[in-house]
Amino acid sequence: MSDRKILEAVADIAYTAGHKKYTSGDSRQDISDFIWWAEEFEKIHLNTDWGYEDYILKIDEFTRQKIREAVRDRRR
């Protein structure tokens, strides 16, 4: 997986998180999480044909799910 793909995924995840006003209260942890999430997203979609699938829709859905999980985990 290329650095460019990871960087694009991190930027898209951070954009969506910001748009949803997501924060854990620890910006360093958030950035670390966004990097891990981007790596996970790229691994999941290693063989995805982005000519057929909608990248923005998929990364948005993925990010929203990761935010829900993070919020749920913090409440425990």
C-alpha positions in Angstrom: 0.0 0.0 0.0 1.4 3.4 -1.0 2.1 6.3 1.4 -0.1 8.5 -0.8 -3.1 6.2 -0.2 -2.6 6.2 3.5 -2.1 10.0 3.6 -5.3 10.4 1.6 -7.2 8.1 3.9 -5.9 9.9 7.0 -7.0 13.2 5.6 -10.5 11.9 4.6 -10.9 10.3 8.1 -9.8 13.5 9.9 -12.1 15.6 7.7 -15.1 13.4 8.5 -14.3 13.3 12.2 -14.0 17.1 12.2 -17.2 17.4 10.3 -18.9 15.2 12.9 -17.2 17.2 15.7 -15.6 14.1 17.0 -12.9 14.4 19.7 -11.7 12.1 22.4 -10.4 15.0 24.4 -6.8 14.0 23.5 -5.7 15.3 20.1 -2.6 13.1 20.1 -4.7 10.0 20.6 -7.1 11.1 18.0 -4.4 11.5 15.4 -2.9 8.2 16.3 -6.4 6.6 16.0 -6.9 8.2 12.6 -3.6 6.8 11.3 -4.6 3.3 12.6 -8.0 3.6 11.1 -6.5 4.6 7.7 -4.2 1.6 7.7 -7.1 -0.7 8.6 -9.3 0.9 5.9 -6.6 0.4 3.3 -6.0 -3.2 4.3 -9.8 -4.0 4.1 -9.9 -2.4 0.7 -6.6 -3.6 -0.7 -8.3 -5.2 -3.7 -11.3 -2.9 -4.0 -12.0 -1.6 -7.5 -12.6 2.1 -6.9 -13.8 2.4 -10.5 -16.8 0.3 -9.3 -17.1 1.3 -5.6 -17.6 4.8 -4.3 -14.5 5.6 -2.3 -15.9 8.6 -0.5 -19.0 6.7 0.5 -17.0 3.8 1.8 -14.5 5.8 3.8 -17.3 8.0 5.2 -19.2 4.9 6.4 -16.0 3.3 7.8 -15.1 6.5 9.7 -18.6 6.9 11.1 -18.5 3.3 12.3 -15.1 3.8 13.9 -16.3 7.0 15.7 -19.4 5.1 17.0 -17.1 2.3 18.3 -14.7 4.8 19.9 -17.5 6.7 21.6 -19.0 3.4 22.9 -15.7 2.2 24.2 -15.1 5.5 26.1 -18.5 5.1 27.8 -17.5 1.7 29.3 
